[in-house]
Amino acid sequence: MKRNPGRAAALVLMLASAAWGATYQWKVLQAPQSLRVGEPGVVRYECAFSDSAAEYTIDFKPKGNDTYKAEVLTQRDRVTSGKRIQTFDVLVTPSRSGELSVALSALIRHTTFASIENATIGRDNVRRYDFVDENASLPVVRIRAEANTAALTGRVTLEAKIDKNMVRAHEPVHLSLYLRGSGNLDRFVPYELNISGVRVFAEPAQKNLTPSSEGFEGEIRQEFALVAQKNFTIPPFSLSVFDTAARKPVILKTSPIAVEVGEGYESAMLLDPPDLSDTATQKRYALYAALVLLGAILSEALRRLWKLRPRRRAKRFWDGAKTSKELAMLLALSGEKRFEEVIAALEAETIGLREAKKKLSTLTSDNEDKA
């Protein structure tokens, strides 16, 4: 019997459809044709399924290479007309000039219906989900990367401010440098400031940035404290930027800032200096001695008060005796000779229970004091 190739191909497609359930297709919705080196650009990919594809997940972690960097910026998932559509915005940043071929891949994971059913009803013999994975190659995107010598790329402003331009000698001037806008701001290199005759104290740059379609947007602030004894000028700060709005390189530059430094504080403006005369020294020593003596007196007084504090009487073994006969028996069992007189008095019934306990307390207290 002669085999029909068409029937065999149809059988393969049916088996694939049974295994995967839904088909999908990747396409590129938008991509830049050219970028500068260091300029981020958004490539938008779309994966459209043939149905709602609830049992599918896409694990998309783009990997760059030595010619470009790639990372997911945003991800959107929606169902339109019963068909699931996932959109990914990928930020691609060229690392060197030339023609770039951005070839990315994603993992399509299909969870089988049997696995979902077993996990839902909690069958004991099910230990894990059953997955079927497929590596999908996305359409290749070609981008022309042009050379770029600028320090940063994007839409950026540079501003320098000081808190005051007139100070006294050794009084600090606080300088704040602000870099605002959007672009590859994560590549900003903090400034080093050197001014002749001025001591410069710099803080690490503070970055308040959030990811955006141009890389990052937000503000970078760098703080300086400047201390001098004479007038000085803060030189202008400059930064080379490729302006993505004007599509040309520009140099951002702040204006020089003059600072006037007056004379330092005079002696009359300072606090009274300490008196170092012999009389003053003797007075200080006398005060120290009086404080030490007062401390010793207070310590002794507290010790005596502590010794005289009321103390709780310790419980005696005879306190539980209810009758004179029971008390005499407890004292006799103790075997102590000091209780013989009390025992004899109890047996002769010359003293009562209460009087005997009182006498025992006195006798015990006297012995403890002697000890």
PyMOL commands that set and color helices and strands:
alter all, ss='L'
color gray80, all
select helices_A, chain A and resi 5-20+113-121+185-187+267-269+278-307+324-334+337-347+353-370
alter helices_A, ss='H'
color red, helices_A
select strands_A, chain A and resi 24-30+34-36+41-49+56-59+68-80+83-94+98-102+105-111+131-137+141-146+152-162+166-168+173-183+198-202+206-212+215-228+232-234+238-243+248-253+257-262
alter strands_A, ss='S'
color yellow, strands_A
deselect
rebuild
show_as cartoon
